[in-house]
Amino acid sequence: PALRRLSHSLLAHYQKGTRPVRDWRTTTNVAIDLMVYAILSVDEKNQVLTTYVWYRQHWTDEFLRWEPERFDNLTQISLPVESIWVPDILINEFVDVGKSPHVPYVYVSHHGEVQNLKPIQVMTACSLDIYNFPFDVQNCSLTFTSWLHHIRDINLSLWRQPELVKFDRSVFMNQGEWELLYVLSRFQEFSVKSSDSYAEMKFYVVIRRRPLFYTVSLLLPSIFLMVMDIVGFYLPPNSGERVSFKITLLLGYSVFLIIVSDTLPATAVGTPLIGIYFVVCMALLVISLTETILIVRLVHKQDLQPHVPEWVKRLLLERATVLLCIRDRNKFSQSRTQSSDISRQVENDSTAKLNQYGCEDPRECEMVGGAGPTLASAGQAEGSLLLHGVLREITAIRQFLEKREEFRDVAREWLQVGYVLDVLLFRAYLAAVLAYTITLGTLWSVWRDV
């Protein structure tokens, strides 16, 4: 009965359409408070942040006061929110109505203090910076203000101390993708041109993404593919296996980018650094494949290849081998000297065999044999002609072997140039990959610790 009598007494002549002050010059002070309960979603494409907050309002209603002794010492009562005046406090960044539960009551004390506590699903516009993804930190503001009343009528203040609001994580669900760092609060006055000022209370919700999932699913596979590309340089450059191996890696990386394209955040403003990282890795794979194709083309054996120019020999086979610390740089020159020694030995053996018959040249032996047929018998003449024919064939075979050995020398020269150039390009490629990796790792480490 006391609750009914008090409720009827308070609302019998209450005018909810009028601001509850006895003197219109009195300002209604509304104290507000905010506690973040959960980060529901972050839409980078539409620049929308969806949060679930616990919102509290506190103000004084001068027409909702009573003496507790008259109503069985009642000091508080809950009244329907539709039956009393409530301030028109809205959030400026609202872009859509969330699925917030409706709380139909407010608490009123005997001094006229009204407490309106309600949970709100807030869908607000926020300028999201995804350049540092997945180590990004977002700062989104929630601006509470009266949409109609000036600061003379409704003024805003903070219910609790700013330090208590800043590090309050008592109700925050800490199991999602985002973690709450802190909530900053600030009061300011807002005015448009020469119009009256409005009171604003800003809450800056600072959140940070947890990068573990994206590190495992995005960065590690890309790093593994790049490591395999570097290992592929140890395949012999004169075989076609390296080309097929690197083409397979390039195709695999293309499929990987297609798979992760839906995971990367997309905005019309900018591109995250990890997207640039993937593009550069793809470019490095293309450069690696191009280098492999050029080296294979260079060391491929062709009978019509010219000799290696002298300046290339001095630059690559002498200076570059010392600079790159290639241990077997003298191997090629030794093999070429051995082949020359073999050719000289074959030539000396043939000359010695010809000198046994007193001729230094087979043509002289023919002339001698033709000029003195009377000095030898017919059988000896036929044997001498047969021997001369065998010597001519041996000479032709020797010339063919020398020609083939020359072709082999040319091929070995280009092979040696290809090996040295391959080592040079590989180390340059490795230095570029390491510098790129260290730079990105340093940047992401700095952003992670911010």
C-alpha positions as CSV (number, residue, x, y, z in Angstrom):
1,P,0.0,0.0,0.0
2,A,2.8,2.4,0.7
3,L,4.3,1.9,-2.7
4,R,1.0,2.5,-4.4
5,R,0.2,5.6,-2.4
6,L,3.7,7.0,-3.1
7,S,3.5,6.3,-6.8
8,H,0.1,7.8,-7.0
9,S,1.2,10.9,-5.0
10,L,4.2,11.5,-7.2
11,L,2.6,11.0,-10.6
12,A,-0.9,12.4,-10.0
13,H,-0.1,15.9,-11.1
14,Y,3.3,15.3,-12.7
15,Q,4.0,16.9,-16.1
16,K,6.6,14.9,-17.9
17,G,6.8,17.3,-20.9
18,T,8.4,20.0,-18.8
19,R,11.9,20.1,-17.5
20,P,11.6,19.3,-13.8
21,V,12.8,22.6,-12.2
22,R,10.8,25.1,-10.1
23,D,12.8,28.0,-11.5
24,W,13.3,27.9,-15.2
25,R,16.7,29.6,-14.7
26,T,18.0,26.5,-12.8
27,T,20.2,24.2,-14.9
28,T,19.6,20.5,-14.8
29,N,22.9,18.8,-14.2
30,V,23.0,15.3,-15.7
31,A,25.9,13.0,-14.5
32,I,26.7,10.2,-16.8
33,D,28.9,7.1,-16.6
34,L,30.0,4.5,-19.1
35,M,31.4,0.9,-18.7
36,V,32.4,-1.1,-21.8
37,Y,31.0,-4.7,-21.6
38,A,32.1,-6.1,-25.0
39,I,33.5,-5.2,-28.4
40,L,31.1,-7.0,-30.8
41,S,32.5,-6.2,-34.2
42,V,34.8,-3.8,-36.1
43,D,33.7,-3.2,-39.7
44,E,36.7,-1.7,-41.4
45,K,35.1,-1.4,-44.8
46,N,32.1,0.6,-43.5
47,Q,34.1,2.3,-40.7
48,V,31.6,1.1,-38.0
49,L,32.3,0.0,-34.5
50,T,29.8,-2.1,-32.6
51,T,30.1,-2.1,-28.8
52,Y,28.0,-3.2,-25.9
53,V,28.1,-0.7,-23.0
54,W,26.5,-0.2,-19.6
55,Y,25.2,3.4,-19.5
56,R,24.1,5.2,-16.4
57,Q,22.5,8.6,-16.0
58,H,21.9,10.6,-12.8
59,W,19.9,13.9,-12.4
60,T,17.7,15.6,-9.9
61,D,14.0,15.9,-10.4
62,E,12.6,18.7,-8.1
63,F,9.0,17.3,-8.5
64,L,9.8,13.8,-7.3
65,R,10.5,14.5,-3.7
66,W,8.8,13.2,-0.6
67,E,9.1,12.7,3.2
68,P,9.9,9.0,3.9
69,E,8.0,9.2,7.3
70,R,4.7,9.6,5.4
71,F,5.2,6.4,3.4
72,D,6.5,3.8,5.8
73,N,10.1,5.2,5.6
74,L,10.4,4.5,1.8
75,T,13.5,6.1,0.5
76,Q,13.6,4.7,-3.0
77,I,11.0,3.7,-5.6
78,S,11.1,2.5,-9.2
79,L,8.9,4.4,-11.6
80,P,8.1,3.7,-15.3
81,V,10.5,5.6,-17.5
82,E,7.6,6.6,-19.8
83,S,5.9,8.5,-16.9
84,I,8.6,10.9,-16.0
85,W,10.9,13.4,-17.7
86,V,14.2,12.1,-19.0
87,P,17.0,14.1,-20.7
88,D,17.4,13.8,-24.4
89,I,21.0,12.5,-24.2
90,L,22.1,10.9,-27.4
91,I,25.4,9.7,-29.0
92,N,26.5,11.8,-31.9
93,E,28.3,9.0,-33.7
94,F,25.2,6.8,-33.9
95,V,24.8,5.2,-37.3
96,D,22.2,2.5,-36.6
97,V,19.9,1.4,-33.9
98,G,21.3,-1.6,-32.1
99,K,19.5,-4.5,-30.5
100,S,19.5,-3.0,-27.0
101,P,17.1,-4.4,-24.4
102,H,14.5,-2.1,-23.1
103,V,14.6,-1.2,-19.4
104,P,11.2,0.1,-18.4
105,Y,12.0,1.6,-15.0
106,V,14.2,4.1,-13.2
107,Y,15.1,4.5,-9.6
108,V,14.0,7.6,-7.7
109,S,15.2,8.5,-4.2
110,H,13.3,10.7,-1.7
111,H,15.7,13.7,-2.5
112,G,14.5,13.6,-6.1
113,E,17.6,11.9,-7.4
114,V,16.8,9.8,-10.5
115,Q,19.1,7.0,-11.7
116,N,18.6,5.6,-15.2
117,L,20.7,2.5,-15.8
118,K,20.5,0.6,-19.1
119,P,22.6,-1.5,-21.4
120,I,23.1,-0.2,-24.9
121,Q,24.3,-1.8,-28.1
122,V,26.1,1.0,-29.8
123,M,26.8,1.1,-33.5
124,T,28.9,4.2,-34.1
125,A,30.9,5.6,-36.9
126,C,34.7,5.5,-36.2
127,S,37.7,6.4,-38.2
128,L,39.5,3.1,-38.3
129,D,43.2,3.0,-39.2
130,I,44.2,-0.4,-40.4
131,Y,47.7,0.4,-41.7
132,N,49.2,-1.5,-38.7
133,F,47.0,-4.6,-39.1
134,P,47.2,-7.0,-37.3
135,F,48.9,-5.0,-34.6
136,D,46.6,-2.0,-34.9
137,V,45.2,0.1,-32.0
138,Q,41.8,1.8,-32.6
139,N,40.6,4.9,-30.8
140,C,36.9,5.5,-31.2
141,S,34.9,8.2,-29.5
142,L,31.4,8.2,-28.0
143,T,30.0,11.7,-27.6
144,F,27.1,12.1,-25.3
145,T,25.2,15.4,-25.7
146,S,21.7,16.8,-25.4
147,W,20.3,17.1,-28.9
148,L,18.0,20.0,-28.2
149,H,18.8,21.7,-24.8
150,H,21.6,24.3,-24.5
151,I,24.1,24.2,-21.7
152,R,22.0,26.7,-19.8
153,D,19.2,24.1,-19.5
154,I,21.1,20.8,-19.4
155,N,24.7,20.5,-18.3
156,L,26.7,17.3,-18.3
157,S,29.3,16.0,-15.8
158,L,31.0,12.7,-15.1
159,W,29.5,10.4,-12.5
160,R,32.8,8.9,-11.3
161,Q,36.4,10.2,-11.3
162,P,38.2,10.0,-14.7
163,E,40.9,7.7,-13.3
164,L,38.2,5.2,-12.2
165,V,36.6,5.3,-15.6
166,K,39.9,5.0,-17.5
167,F,41.0,1.6,-16.2
168,D,37.7,0.1,-15.3
169,R,37.6,-3.4,-16.9
170,S,35.4,-5.0,-14.2
171,V,32.6,-5.9,-16.6
172,F,34.6,-6.2,-19.9
173,M,34.5,-9.6,-21.6
174,N,38.2,-10.3,-22.3
175,Q,37.9,-13.3,-24.5
176,G,37.3,-11.8,-28.0
177,E,39.5,-10.6,-30.8
178,W,39.9,-7.1,-29.2
179,E,41.1,-6.2,-25.8
180,L,40.2,-3.0,-24.0
181,L,43.2,-0.8,-23.1
182,Y,41.5,2.2,-21.4
183,V,38.6,4.6,-21.7
184,L,39.4,8.3,-21.6
185,S,36.7,10.9,-20.7
186,R,36.6,14.6,-21.5
187,F,34.1,17.4,-21.1
188,Q,33.8,20.2,-23.7
189,E,31.4,22.8,-25.0
190,F,30.2,22.7,-28.6
191,S,28.7,25.6,-30.5
192,V,27.8,26.1,-34.2
193,K,28.8,29.6,-35.4
194,S,27.0,32.2,-33.2
195,S,24.4,29.8,-31.7
196,D,24.3,28.8,-28.1
197,S,26.7,26.3,-26.7
198,Y,25.9,22.6,-26.0
199,A,27.5,20.4,-23.3
200,E,29.3,17.3,-24.6
201,M,30.9,14.4,-22.7
202,K,33.3,12.4,-24.8
203,F,34.4,8.9,-24.0
204,Y,37.4,7.6,-26.0
205,V,37.4,3.8,-26.2
206,V,40.9,2.6,-27.0
207,I,41.1,-1.0,-28.1
208,R,43.8,-3.3,-29.5
209,R,43.6,-6.3,-31.7
210,R,45.0,-9.6,-30.6
211,P,47.4,-10.6,-33.4
212,L,48.1,-14.3,-32.6
213,F,45.5,-15.7,-35.0
214,Y,46.6,-13.5,-37.9
215,T,50.3,-14.2,-37.2
216,V,49.7,-18.0,-37.4
217,S,47.3,-17.9,-40.4
218,L,48.9,-15.1,-42.5
219,L,52.5,-14.3,-41.6
220,L,53.9,-17.8,-40.9
221,P,52.8,-19.4,-44.2
222,S,54.2,-16.5,-46.1
223,I,57.5,-16.7,-44.2
224,F,57.7,-20.5,-44.9
225,L,57.2,-20.0,-48.6
226,M,59.9,-17.3,-48.7
227,V,62.3,-19.6,-46.8
228,M,61.7,-22.4,-49.4
229,D,62.4,-19.9,-52.2
230,I,65.7,-19.1,-50.6
231,V,66.5,-22.8,-50.1
232,G,65.7,-23.3,-53.8
233,F,68.9,-21.4,-54.8
234,Y,70.9,-24.4,-53.6
235,L,69.6,-26.4,-56.6
236,P,72.2,-26.6,-59.5
237,P,71.6,-23.7,-61.8
238,N,72.4,-25.8,-64.9
239,S,69.4,-28.1,-64.3
240,G,65.8,-27.3,-65.1
241,E,64.6,-28.4,-61.6
242,R,65.1,-25.0,-60.1
243,V,62.9,-23.3,-62.6
244,S,60.0,-25.8,-62.1
245,F,60.5,-25.6,-58.3
246,K,60.3,-21.8,-58.3
247,I,57.3,-21.8,-60.6
248,T,55.5,-24.2,-58.2
249,L,56.3,-21.8,-55.3
250,L,54.9,-18.8,-57.2
251,L,51.7,-20.7,-58.0
252,G,51.4,-21.8,-54.3
253,Y,51.9,-18.2,-53.1
254,S,49.2,-17.0,-55.6
255,V,46.7,-19.6,-54.2
256,F,47.7,-18.5,-50.7
257,L,46.9,-14.9,-51.5
258,I,43.5,-15.9,-52.9
259,I,42.7,-17.8,-49.7
260,V,43.7,-14.9,-47.3
261,S,42.1,-12.1,-49.4
262,D,38.9,-12.4,-47.4
263,T,40.7,-12.2,-44.1
264,L,42.5,-8.9,-44.8
265,P,40.5,-5.8,-43.9
266,A,39.4,-3.7,-46.8
267,T,38.9,0.0,-46.9
268,A,38.7,2.7,-49.5
269,V,41.1,4.9,-47.6
270,G,44.3,2.9,-47.5
271,T,45.9,-0.5,-47.6
272,P,47.3,-2.3,-44.6
273,L,51.0,-2.8,-44.4
274,I,50.5,-6.6,-44.4
275,G,49.0,-6.3,-47.9
276,I,52.0,-4.4,-49.1
277,Y,54.1,-7.1,-47.5
278,F,52.3,-9.8,-49.5
279,V,52.7,-7.8,-52.7
280,V,56.5,-7.3,-52.1
281,C,56.9,-11.0,-51.3
282,M,55.2,-11.9,-54.6
283,A,57.5,-9.5,-56.4
284,L,60.5,-11.1,-54.8
285,L,59.3,-14.5,-55.9
286,V,58.9,-13.2,-59.5
287,I,62.4,-11.6,-59.3
288,S,63.8,-14.9,-58.0
289,L,62.2,-16.8,-60.9
290,T,63.5,-14.3,-63.4
291,E,67.0,-14.6,-62.0
292,T,66.8,-18.4,-62.3
293,I,65.6,-18.3,-65.9
294,L,68.5,-15.9,-66.8
295,I,71.1,-18.1,-65.1
296,V,69.8,-21.3,-66.7
297,R,69.8,-19.6,-70.1
298,L,73.4,-18.4,-69.5
299,V,74.9,-21.8,-68.5
300,H,72.9,-23.8,-71.1
301,K,75.4,-25.6,-73.3
302,Q,75.3,-24.5,-77.0
303,D,77.9,-25.3,-79.6
304,L,77.7,-21.9,-81.2
305,Q,78.3,-19.9,-78.0
306,P,81.1,-17.4,-78.3
307,H,84.0,-17.2,-75.8
308,V,83.4,-15.3,-72.6
309,P,84.6,-11.7,-73.0
310,E,87.8,-10.8,-71.2
311,W,86.2,-8.0,-69.1
312,V,83.6,-10.5,-67.9
313,K,86.4,-12.9,-66.9
314,R,88.3,-10.2,-65.0
315,L,85.1,-8.9,-63.3
316,L,83.4,-12.2,-62.3
317,L,86.0,-14.9,-62.4
318,E,88.7,-12.9,-60.7
319,R,87.4,-10.0,-58.6
320,A,83.9,-11.3,-57.8
321,T,85.2,-14.7,-56.6
322,V,87.6,-12.9,-54.2
323,L,84.8,-10.5,-53.1
324,L,82.3,-13.4,-52.6
325,C,84.9,-15.7,-50.9
326,I,84.3,-18.5,-53.4
327,R,86.7,-21.3,-52.4
328,D,86.8,-23.2,-55.7
329,R,87.5,-20.3,-57.9
330,N,90.7,-21.9,-59.3
331,K,88.9,-25.1,-60.3
332,F,87.9,-23.9,-63.7
333,S,91.3,-22.7,-64.7
334,Q,92.9,-26.0,-63.6
335,S,90.5,-28.0,-65.7
336,R,91.1,-25.8,-68.7
337,T,94.9,-26.2,-68.3
338,Q,94.5,-30.0,-68.0
339,S,92.6,-30.1,-71.3
340,S,95.3,-28.0,-73.0
341,D,98.0,-30.4,-71.7
342,I,96.0,-33.4,-73.1
343,S,95.7,-31.7,-76.5
344,R,99.5,-31.0,-76.6
345,Q,100.3,-34.6,-75.6
346,V,98.1,-36.0,-78.4
347,E,99.7,-33.6,-80.9
348,N,103.3,-34.6,-79.8
349,D,102.4,-38.3,-80.0
350,S,101.2,-37.9,-83.6
351,T,104.2,-35.8,-84.6
352,A,106.6,-38.4,-83.1
353,K,104.9,-41.2,-85.1
354,L,105.3,-39.1,-88.3
355,N,109.0,-38.4,-87.5
356,Q,109.7,-42.2,-87.4
357,Y,109.2,-42.2,-91.1
358,G,111.5,-39.2,-91.6
359,C,108.7,-36.7,-92.4
360,E,107.5,-33.9,-90.3
361,D,104.4,-33.5,-92.5
362,P,102.3,-36.2,-94.1
363,R,102.3,-34.2,-97.4
364,E,106.1,-34.4,-97.5
365,C,105.9,-38.1,-97.0
366,E,103.6,-38.3,-100.0
367,M,106.0,-36.2,-102.1
368,V,108.9,-38.4,-101.1
369,G,107.0,-41.6,-101.7
370,G,105.9,-40.3,-105.2
371,A,109.4,-39.1,-106.2
372,G,111.3,-42.3,-105.5
373,P,109.2,-45.3,-106.5
374,T,112.2,-47.0,-107.8
375,L,113.9,-47.2,-104.3
376,A,111.2,-49.4,-102.8
377,S,109.3,-52.4,-103.8
378,A,105.7,-52.3,-104.8
379,G,104.6,-53.9,-101.5
380,Q,106.4,-51.3,-99.5
381,A,104.8,-48.5,-101.5
382,E,101.3,-49.8,-100.9
383,G,102.0,-50.2,-97.1
384,S,103.4,-46.6,-97.0
385,L,100.3,-45.2,-98.7
386,L,98.1,-47.1,-96.3
387,L,100.0,-45.8,-93.4
388,H,99.7,-42.3,-94.7
389,G,95.9,-42.7,-94.9
390,V,95.8,-43.9,-91.3
391,L,97.8,-40.9,-90.2
392,R,95.5,-38.5,-92.0
393,E,92.5,-40.1,-90.3
394,I,94.2,-39.8,-87.0
395,T,94.9,-36.1,-87.7
396,A,91.3,-35.5,-88.6
397,I,90.2,-37.2,-85.3
398,R,92.6,-35.1,-83.4
399,Q,91.3,-31.9,-84.9
400,F,87.7,-33.0,-84.1
401,L,88.6,-33.8,-80.5
402,E,90.4,-30.4,-80.2
403,K,87.3,-28.7,-81.6
404,R,85.0,-30.5,-79.2
405,E,87.4,-29.7,-76.3
406,E,87.2,-26.1,-77.3
407,F,83.4,-26.2,-77.2
408,R,83.6,-27.8,-73.8
409,D,86.0,-25.1,-72.6
410,V,83.5,-22.4,-73.8
411,A,80.7,-24.2,-72.1
412,R,82.7,-24.5,-68.9
413,E,83.6,-20.8,-69.0
414,W,80.0,-19.8,-69.2
415,L,79.1,-22.4,-66.6
416,Q,81.7,-20.8,-64.3
417,V,80.3,-17.3,-65.0
418,G,76.8,-18.6,-64.3
419,Y,77.8,-20.1,-61.0
420,V,79.6,-16.9,-59.9
421,L,76.7,-14.7,-61.1
422,D,74.2,-17.0,-59.4
423,V,76.0,-16.7,-56.0
424,L,76.2,-12.9,-56.5
425,L,72.5,-12.5,-57.2
426,F,71.6,-15.0,-54.5
427,R,73.4,-13.0,-51.8
428,A,71.9,-9.8,-53.1
429,Y,68.5,-11.4,-53.0
430,L,69.1,-12.8,-49.5
431,A,70.3,-9.4,-48.2
432,A,67.1,-7.7,-49.6
433,V,64.8,-10.3,-48.0
434,L,66.6,-10.0,-44.7
435,A,66.5,-6.2,-44.7
436,Y,62.8,-6.2,-45.6
437,T,62.0,-8.8,-42.9
438,I,64.0,-6.9,-40.2
439,T,62.3,-3.6,-41.1
440,L,58.8,-5.1,-40.9
441,G,59.6,-7.0,-37.8
442,T,60.9,-3.9,-36.1
443,L,57.9,-1.8,-37.1
444,W,55.4,-4.5,-35.9
445,S,57.3,-4.9,-32.6
446,V,57.2,-1.2,-32.0
447,W,53.4,-1.1,-32.8
448,R,52.8,-4.2,-30.6
449,D,54.4,-2.6,-27.6
450,V,52.7,0.8,-28.0
